[in-house]
Amino acid sequence: ECKNGLDDLAHSIVAVGWGVDEKSGEEYILAANSWSVMWGEQGLVRFQSKGNICGFATVPVLPHVQKV
């Protein structure tokens, strides 16, 4: 069970892609976790794209890349 409230979040992860599960047809967001490549799918985890599962969309942060 994952919660999605602001005070429930424990760490940050990085969205690295998205796709559609071949068996269920459900869309997912692919995220990299900082724990290790031994966790999940070689360090990656799939989140259902709808429903803010585990607070994935509670506090999104977008990088701003500045040319130097």
Secondary structure, DSSP 4 states (H G I P E B T S, - for coil): ----SGGG-----EEEEEEE-TTT--EEEEEE-SS-TTSTBTTEEEEETTTTGGGTTTS---------
